[in-house]
Amino acid sequence: MSPAERMAPKLHWIESAYKGLAGIENAFDVTTPGSEDAILGKDQDSRPNWGLVQREFSGPESDLKLCLLSSRLERLLGLSTPYSRLAKDESVAIEMAEYRDYGPAAPHGPDMTGTQDTLPDMTPNERQIFDYLLKPDDSYNEAGVYWGDMSLAQQFKFVSSGDVKESKRELSNIWAMFKNDPLSPFAYYLKNMVLPGAGLGLEGYVLFSIGNIKPLFQAKGSFPDCWKTKMICNATWIAAVDYMEISGIIAGQILVGILGDWLGRRWGLIQDATIMFIGLIMLTTAWGVTQNGWVICYVWSLFFYGIGVGGEYPMTATSGMENAVGSGKISTKDDRLHRGRKVTSAFLMQGWGQFFNQIILILLLLIFHHGSGNPPYSQVATQWTYRVSFAIPAVGTLWLVYYRTYKMKSASKQLAAAKKRSKVTGYDTESLKLTFTYFGPRMIATAGAWFANDVFFYGNKLFQSEFISVIVPENTSIMPGWLYNLINVGVSLVGYYLASFLIDNKLYGRKRMQMVGFLMDFILFVIPAFNFAHYTSAAHVREFQMMYFLSSFFNQFGPNAVTFLVAAEVYPTPIRATAHGVSAACGKLGALLASVLYNYIDAQMKFYVVPWFGLMGMLVTLLFLPDTTGLDLKEQERRWQYIRAGHESDYHGVAVHPKHLSWWEKWRGVGRYYDADADYKQKIEEMRKDWEASHARKADEKAGDWDEGDDDLHDDGFWSSDVSMYFEKTQTARPVIQPKGE
């Protein structure tokens, strides 16, 4: 009899029970084992999806899933469900064990020959349940082998199969959402991808606008005597437009990164949006008695705005990362498979900000310059174009202040829980010291790669001025430059999205993507460097132009997206914003170097200099960056708890698997602590301690002696009846935990 036929009589009961669960608040909390998407069939909007339940409960391991669901019904509804003890029958346990043939000597699974038993008190059914909780099928195969321990061929088969299955699941969910409401997929994208990156989208708009309007200020008929020839304005203040903007960003990245770890993510997000809003008001209204006074006011407005922009980097990355990871004890499949996509989807809003800025500037100039984009431009048209272009994002930024104040109240939850576990209030200086002790070389990778990338990011503009001068000789209009900018941003967006789609792929992932991006940018810059006259000639300028667009593509589909993600991902929660801020600040130092250096060397020399930063970025990535693709972030946090307690060598989990370590860490021997069997038993013992703490907490509640603030550290809905039964029967000779104060 097929699994579907065997399950058919039970589906009616499951549907009734499922509808009963739907009426209970938090019944579909995906952080609770036994109620993940794959078990309870939640759709993308957290609404019951009976179609998904039918499919999930008709496949292999359906009895196990039914058992877990039934246990949850018992706890929530107080029901004696007809299938809650289904898997405790010996015959069913044997039948369920057949769903996973571990082989005679599976590396990380139970020994089915009977010659060994590392957990002698555990029944096959209990083993199944613990395997389900501790060895999810997106990271372990049916034999219980972690994907990093498989051969290359096995990895390819495992990852490809998992990707196909996950793609089908997501497309099925999208189609179900579309049938229910055609706009719901768009609403989901807006809520989960656009809003988390709204701050980066707005700052991308403004910073891109600053670079775009400078040629307008210099153009004929506008303010050339001040901005171009500097006859009536101080040359130092004109140059300070670039320097002060970058200096403000660096200050914000470091300052807000520290404050974000000290006071919390939510506070950092709110103050960033507030500073950016005030800065935009200052930019929109900047003026002076003289044009030089106007420039000075404009420069200081940029500096102030830059502080908010700088803080946006660590705050968006860390909050996006931590919001992508559930707060329960066991991570969800969505955490493990799509964490990188969630963060980079927020980051790519920066590209959309640049895209819309360029479109709006073109439209505004045409509106205020009587439908023409050609010079001479009047000072009135220039003023209206520039001021309205800054006023538009001010409205969006004011809304962002409201949204972050009233709609993101749980943004600091993960940080607060991490501090509570470590018994820390305020800034965790001990974690800062330990981070540099244990993860110092990672800082070389995240900061060094970001530095090299920003030299490339600003160096990309070198191509444009050269090929425009060949394609449109003696051009005085700013329109060709703006139009080529628009095309380039479109190409960059393709790179952003491709990076977002592939950054979680275990066969490609973060580290390989960053190295390939650096290598391609090196090649695309070094080719024209040593044959500059050839590629800048009229006959070959199209080839030069193509290299320009390809360098933009590989910069986004490579280091620009990856540096933003890994600078938060490879560090522990208590110090994550600080580490990201320092790494990002080093990146802006690369931008500052480029803006200064390019003023003193000619065009061909710039192409001689820039490529080597690509090799530098590739080298530090290869040596010092761990590959966190496919690594459960909760495992990294678990390892950090051992380090924090002074027991680094006692951790044996996948966070020290050689697959997830840098070359430097492997050379130092960090990977020698990895032991899958020891880690499995260790996790069960950690679960036992949590279970005992949960029972002690319940006793405290009855005694009236408990702290409501402990709720973030305890999840009493975690324990299915099967897990509790195992811990109860193996609790002999263990001390009884008494309530507080007894």
N, C-alpha and C positions, 0 to 999 in steps of 0.2 A: 504494500500500500504506500502510495506516495505521501510525502509530508503534508501536502495540501489536502489530500483526502482524509488523512488522519486528523488534521486540525479542524476540518469543516464543522463537526458537531460542536466544537468549542467556540466558534466565532460569534454565535449569538450571545453567549454569556459575556465574552470579551467586550462586545459592542455595548452591552448594558452597563458593564462595569466602567468602561471607558467614558461613557456619557456621565456616569456618576462622578468620576474624577474631574470631569470638565467643569463642574460647578464649585470646585474647591480651590480657594486661592492658593497659588504656588504649587498646585498639584503637578504642574508640568515644568517645574524648575529643572532646567537641563543640567544643573550642577550636581544633581542627585543621581548616583548610580542606580540603574534600573529604570530611569526615566529620561534617558538621552533621546535625541531625535530618532535614532534607529529603533528604539524600543517603544516609545509612546507615540511615535508618528507625528511629532509636531511639524507644522509647516513653517514657512519663513516668517509668518506674523504671529507665531506662538499660539495659533488656534488649532483645535483638534482637527485632525485630518484622517477620517476613518478609512479612506482609501489606502493611505500609507500603512495604517495598522494592519489591514487585511494582508497587504503584501509582505510585511515584516513577519507576521505570525503564521505565514504559510510556507516559510523556507526552513533551511537547516537551523538547528539550535532553537527552534520555536518553543520547545518545552522549557528550555532554560529561560527564555524571555518571558514566557507565561508565568513561570515560577516567580521571577523578580517582580513582575507587574502585580501578581497576586499578593506578594508580601507587602507591597506598597499599599494596596487596597486595604489590607488588614489594618495597617497603621493609621491610614487616613480616615477610613470609613468605619473601622471597628467591626468589619464583617468577617465571618468565618467563610471564606470563599471556597468554592468547590475544588479549586485547583491549587490552593496555596500550599498544599503538601504534596502536590503531584510528583515533584521530582525526588521525594523522599522514599518512594517505593523502590525497592531494590531493582525490580525489572525495568522501571523507567530510568533509573540511574545508569544501568548497564546500557540501555538503548541510547541514552544521551552521550555516554562515553564513546560510543561508536562514531559519533559525529566528528571526533578528533582522533585520528589514528596517529599517536605520537611516535610510533616506531620503537624499535628495541632500545635505542640509545639516543633519544633526542637531546640536543645540547642543553635546552632550557626548559624542557617539559618533563613530566613524570616518567619514570622508568616502567614500561608496561610489561616487563618480563617477570616482575615480582622479586628480582634479586636485590633491588635497592628501593628505599622509600625515605626520602628526605623529610617528609612530614607524615609520620606513620599514623597519626590520629585523624587524618583527613580522608573523608570518603571521596569516591570519584565525583559525586555530585557537588560536594563542597569544593573540590579541586576545579570543577567547571566554573563555578561561580567566582572563585578567586581569580581564575585565569581571565574570566570576562572583565573583571574590574582592573586587574593589574597588567594584563597583556592584551590590549585592544587590537582588533584585527587590522587596523590601519598601520600598525607598527610591528606586529608579530604575525608570522604565518601560522598555519594550522598545527604545526609541530611545536609552536611556542618559541620559535627562533626570532630574535630581534632582526629587523631588516638590515641593520649595519653589519651583522654577523654572517649574512648570506654571501655566496659567491656573486661575482658580477652578473653572471647569467641569471641566477636566482633573483637578484635585486631587480634586474630589468623586467623579469616576468611578474614579480610581486608588485612593483611600483606601477607598471603599465596596467595590470589588472585592476589595481586599486583606483587608479586615475579614471579608467573607463567607468567603473562602477560609480564613483563619486560624481563624475560628469553626468551620467544618466540620472542619478538621484537629484542633482541640482536642476537639471533641465526639466525633470518631472515636476519638481516643486514649483519652478517658474511657470510651467504650463498650467498647473493647478491654480496658482495665484491668478494667472491671466484669465482663466475661465471664470473664476469667482468675481474678479474685478480687473478689467483690462489695464487700469492704471496702478494696480497694487505692486507689480514689479518695479515700476519707476519710483513709487513711494518708498519701497524697501531700499532701493539704491540711494535715494535722497537721504533717508534716515541713517543708514549704516555706512555710507561712503562719502557723501557730500558734506553733511553737517560736521562730522569729526574733522574734516579738512578745510572747513570754511575759513578759519583764520589764515591758513597757509594760502588759500585761494585769494583772499583779500590782500595779503602782503605781497603775493606774487604779482598781482595787478599793479599795486602802487610802486614797487621797486622797478618793475619793467617800465612803468610810466616815466619814472625819473630818468632812465636812460633814453627813452624815446623823445621826451620833450626838450632835452638839451640841444639836439640839432635844430629844433624849431626855434629856440631862443637865439641860436647862432645864425639863423637864416636871414637872407636879405629882406629888409623892411621890418624885421622884428627888433631884436636887441643885439645886433652884431657888435656894436661899439663896446658893449659891456661883456658879452659872453664869448665873443670870438677874438676880436683884436685887443680887448682888455684896455682900451684907451681911457675909459671912465670908471672902470672897476678894478679892484685889487686882484691881481693874478693869483695870489695865495688863496683868497677866499673862493675864487672860481674853482681852483683845484681842490679846495676843501669839500666841495660837493660830493666827490667820490670818497675822500678819506673819512669825513665825519659820518657819512652814512654807514660805512663799514665799521667804524669805531663804535658807533651806537649799537650796532648788531652784536659785535663781540662782547660789549659790556652787558647787554641783555642776556646773551647766551650763558655767560658765566654766572651773573648775579641771579637771574631767575631760575637757573638750574639748581643753584644751592638753595634758594628760597623754596623751590618746589619740593625738594626733599625735606626741608625743614618744616614748612607750614602746610604743605599738601598740594596735590595737583589742582584741585578745584580753585584754590586761592590763586595759584599761578595763572591758570587759564583766564580767570576774571580780570586780574590786574593787567595781563597782556592785552586783552581786548580793550580795556579802559585806556591804557597808554596809547594804543594805536588810534583809538577814536579821537583823543585829545590831539595827538600828533597830526591827524588828518585835518582837523579844524585849523591848526596852526599853519599847515601847508596851504590850505585853501585860502586863508586870509593873509598870508605873508605879504608884507609891504614895508616900504621905507621912504624917508624923505627924498633920498637919492636912489639911483639904481644900485649903487654899491650897498646901501643900507638894506635894500630889498634882498640882495644876495646873502647878506649876513643873516637876516631873519630867516630866509629860506634854508640856509645851512643848518642853523640850530634847530629848526623844526624837523629837518631830516634826522639829526642826531637823536632827538627825543623820540621820534617815530621809530627809529632803528632799535631802540631799547625794547620796545614792545615786539618788534619783528624778531629780534634775537631770542627773546623768551619763548616765542611761539614754537621754536624748533624743539627744545627739550620737553615742553609741556604737551605738544601734540603727539610727539613720538611715544612718550611714556604713558600718557593717558590712553592713547589708542592701543598700545601694547597691552596694558593691564585691563582695559575694558574688553579686549579680545579674548582674555583668559578668564574663565569662570571662577567664581569665588569658592567653589566647593573643594573637597579634599581630592577628588579625582577630576582631571581635566576632561572636557568633552571632545568629541571627534572634531567639531568645528574649530576648537582651540588648536588642535594638533595639525590639522590639514590646511587651515586658512588664516593663521595668525599673520603671516607675512603679507598676504594679500590685503587684509584689513588695514594694516598700517600703511602700505604703499599706495592703497587706494585713496587714503586721506592725503598722502604726500603729493600725488599727481594732481590734486586740485590746484597746486601752484602753477602747473602748466595751463590749466583752464583759465586761471587768473590772468596770465600773460596773454593768452589768446583773446579774451574779451577786452583786455586793455587796448590791444592793437586795433581791434575793430572799432571800439568806441572812439579812440583818438582820430582815426580816419574819418568817421562820421562827423565828429564834432568840428574838425577842421573844414570839412566840406560845408557844414551848416553855417559856420561863422565867417567863412572866407568866400561867401557867395557862390558856393558850388564848385569852386576850383581848388585843386591841390597844388597849383604851381605858384612860385614866388613872383613878385614880392608879397610877403605876408604882412598885414597891418599889425601894429602893436595891440590894437583892440581885439582882433581875431585870435592872436596868440594868447592874450590874457584870458579871454573867455574859454578857449580850448583847454588851457592848462588848469584853470580853477574848477571848471565843471568836471573835468576828468578826475580830480581829487575829491570833489564833493560827492560823487556817486558812491564810491566805496565807503565814505563816512557813514552813509545811511545804513549800509549792510553791517558795518562794524558796530554801530549802536545797537542793532538788533542782536548781534553776537554777544554783547555785554549782557543783555537781557537773558538770552538763551542759556548762557553758561551760569548765570546767577540762579536761575529758577528751574532749569531742566537738567542740570548735571550735578546734582547734589551728592551722588555716590562716586564721583571721579577719584576721590582719595581713599576709597575703601581698601584697595590692595595694600597701599602704603601703610595705612593705619593698622591693618592686621599684621603686617611684617614687623612694625615697630612694637606692637603689643607682644608678639611672640618673643622678641628680643628684649622686652622690658625696657624700652627706650622711649623717652619723650624728647621733643625737640630734634636737633640735628644729630644724626648717628655718626659721631666722629670715629668711633671704633670700627664701624663698617667701612668708612673712608680709608682708614689705615690698612685694614685687611684687604680691601679691594686693590690698593696699589701693591700690597705684598704678594697676593696670589694672582691678580689679573693685570698687573702692570704692563706686561708685554702686549696684552690686548689693546691697551691704550695707544701703543705705538701703531697698531694696525688701524684702529678707528680714527685716531687723530691724524696719523700720517697719510692714510689713504684719502681722507677728506681734504687735507691740505693740497695734495697732488691733484685731486679732482677739481678743486676750485680754480687752480691755475688753468686747467683745461677748459673749464666752464666759461671763464672770461676770455680765454685764448680763442675760443670758437668764433668770436666776433672778428678775429683777424681776417678770416676768409672773406667775410661779407664786404668790407670796404674795398678789398682788392678786386674782387670780380665785378662789383658794381661800377668801379672806375673804368673797367674795360668794356663791359656791356653797354653802359650809358656814359660815354665820355663827355666831359664838361657838364655834367649834370649839376644843377643847383637846387633841384626840388628834393624835398624830404620824402616824397611819396614812394619812389622806388625802394628806398631803404625800409620803409614801413611795410611795404607789400612783401618784400623778401623776408622780413621778420615774421610776418604772418605765416608764410609758407614754412619757414623753419620751425616755428612753434607747432604747427600741424604735424610735421615730421617727428618732433620731440614727443608729442602726445602719443603717437604710435609706439614709440620706445617706452614711454611711461606705462602704457597699458600692457604691452607685451611683458615687461618686467613684472608687473603685478600678477599676471596670469602664470608665469613660470617660476616665480621666486620661491614657491613652496614645493616645487617639483624635486623629489629626492635625487633624481639623476642629474639635475642641473643645479638648481638652488642658488643660495646667496654667494658663496665663495667663488664658484666657477663663473657665475655671471659677472662678478666684479672684475675678476682677472681677465676674462675675455673682453670686457668693455675697455679696460685700460690698454690691453694689447692692440685692439683695433684702433683706438684713438692715437696710440703711438705710431702705428703704420700710416694712418691717414694724415698725420702731420709731418712725418719724416719724409714721405715721398715728395711732396712739393718743396720741402726745405732744400733738398739737394738738386732740384731741377726747377728752381723758382721761375726763371725767365720763360721756360717752356710752358708751364701751366698757367702763367698769367698773360700769355699772349692771346690775341683775339681768336686764333685758330683752336686753342685748347682750353679756353676759359670754362667751357661747359664741363669738362672733366674736373677742373678745379672746383666748380660749383657743386658738382656731385659729391666730392669729398667733404665739402662743407656740410651738406645735408646728412651724409652718413656719419660724420663725426658727432653731430647733434643726436642722431638716433642712438649710437652706441654709448654716448655719454649718459642718456636716460636709461637705456636698456643695459645698464651696467652700474658704474660707480655712483652716479648721482642718486639713484633709487636705493641701492644697497647700503651706502654709507649712512643714510638717514635711518634705516631699519636697524642695522647691527650695532650702531652706537648706543642703542638702548637695550637691545636684546641680549648682548653678551655679558651684561653686568647685573648684579643682584638688585632687587627692588629698593632697598633703603638708600642706595646711592646712585640709582639709575639716571635721574634727571641731571645730577651733577656731572656724571661721566659723559652723558650725551652733550651737555652744554659745553664742556671743555673740548670735546672732539669737534663740535660744530664751530667753536671759536677758532680752533686751529685751522679749520677749513677757510674761515674768513680771513685769516692771516695769509693764506695762499691767494685769496682774491686781492688783498691789499698789496701783496708782493707784485702781482700781475699789473695792477693799476699804476703802481709806481714805476716798475721796471719798463713797461711798454712806452713810457714817456721819454726814455733815454736810448732806445735802440731802434733801428730801422725795421721795415717790414720783414725782409728776408732773415735778419738776425733773430726776430721773434720766432720764426718757424724753426730756426736752429735750436733755440732754447727750450721751447715748450714740450717737444716730444719726450724728453728724458724724464719729465715728471710722470709720464705714463708708465715708464719702466719702474720708476720709484714706487708708484702706487701698486703695481703688480707684484713687486718684490716684497713689500711689507705685508700685503695681503697673503701671499704664499707662505711667509714665514710665521706671522704672528696672529692671523685671524682664524679663529675656530669656525667650523661650519655648523651652524645651528639649524640648518634645514632638517626638518623631520624630528627635531629634538623637542620633547615635551617640556615647556618652560617651567612647569611645576617640578620637574626633575632637577632643573638647575637651581630652583629655590630650595629644594630639599638638600641638595649638595651644600648650598650656602649655609644652611642651619648647622650642618656638621662642621664646616669651616669656622663659623661663628662660635661654636662651642669648643673649638680647639681639637677636633677629631677628624681632620681631613681624611686620614687614611682609613677611617671606619666606613666611609661611604663607598659603595660598590656598584652604583647604578649607571645608567646609560649616559649621564652627564659627563662621565670620565671615559666613555667609550672612545677608542682612537678615532672613530669616524667623526666625532664632534670636538676633537682637540686640534689645536694648531700644530704645525711642525715643531715649534719651539716647545710646546707643552709635551708633545710626544717624546722629544729628545730629553726632556727633564724627567721623564718616567711617570708622568701623572696617570697615564693609561694603565699602569700596572695594578691599580686598585680595582679595576673593573672585574667583577665576578657575578655573572648573571644568576647563578643558583643561590649564592649568598645574599644577593640583593632581594631575590624573591622572598626568602625567609625573613629578611630584615623588614621588608615592607609589611608583611603580615604581622610581625611583632609591633611595628609602629601603629598599624591599624588597631591592634589589641589595646595599646596604651590609650589611643583615642577613644576606643569603646569604653574602657574603664573610666576615663575622664568624663565621658558622657553620662555614665551611670552615677558617678559621684556628683555631677552637676544636677541630675534629677533629684538626688537625695538632698542636695543643698536647697533646691527649689522647694521641696516639701518642708524642709526645716526653716524656710524663709531666710536663708543666709546665702545669697548668691548675687552676683554682680551682673546687671543687664548689659554692661559693656562687653561681657564675654561672648555675646552672641556672634560676633564676627569670627570667633575662633572655634566655634562648635556648630556642628550641623547634625542635630539629632535625627533628621530624616535620612541620614546616610546609611543606617544599618538595616539591611533586610533581615528577615527572621532567620534565614539560613546562615548568614554571617554571624549573627548574635548567638545562634545555637552552637556553632563551632567554638566560639570563644567561651561560651558557658561550659561546654563539656571538657574543654582543655584548660580550665581555670584552676585546677587542683594545685595545691601547694603554692598558690600565689596569694599575696596579702590582700585582704579585703580593704577596698578604698572607702574611707569614712568621709562623711560630709565635713565641710570646713567647721572648725571650732569645736569638734568633738574630741 
